Amino acid sequence: MRVKKQQTVMSEGRSAQVYSGENLLFLTDEQLRQGIEAMFFAYRGFTADPDRILSDKGYGRAHHRAIHFINRAPGTTVNNLLAILGVTKQSLNRVLRTLIEDGLVESRVGTVDKRERHLFLTPDGKELEAELSEAQRTRMRAAYRDAGPEAVAGFRQVLEAMMDSDLRRTFVRLRDSGP
């Protein structure tokens, strides 16, 4: 079966190579390399707007990830955040210390287990998270609109298929917990 390459023009005059055909299960190494490179450049675009906002405030991507997941699960524990982010305790403590000192995150002692620390965004933290998320939602919304609903569904399937099973379980648990 033969794969046919087509050029599709999207909004803003951008174009994308679209492969149509009966069987895309057997992509060539060149097609896979192009997909890998597209992921690298898409990630740069996805993080560019938040990086600018964070840089102006003296923060980096590690701060962004912590703020994002604390917002997604208010009251999450430090250990849970460690598991989600996959970073060392020392690295996370450095990030959290800065966010707490700057009044963006509040750490509360656990009511059941006094050794646990539960994390919450302060009003200033919520404001920064909203600004960062809006920048990324704007970019994703435009990309999804350009690509169309079938491409969006396919993209999500590919992303989930690329996750290790443990990460997929964590993702599904977060996704299913609601806004």
Summary of the structure (lengths in Angstrom):
residues: 179
radius of gyration: 19.6
end to end distance: 43.3
largest distance: 62.9
contacts: 428
relative contact order: 0.10
helix: 65%
strand: 15%
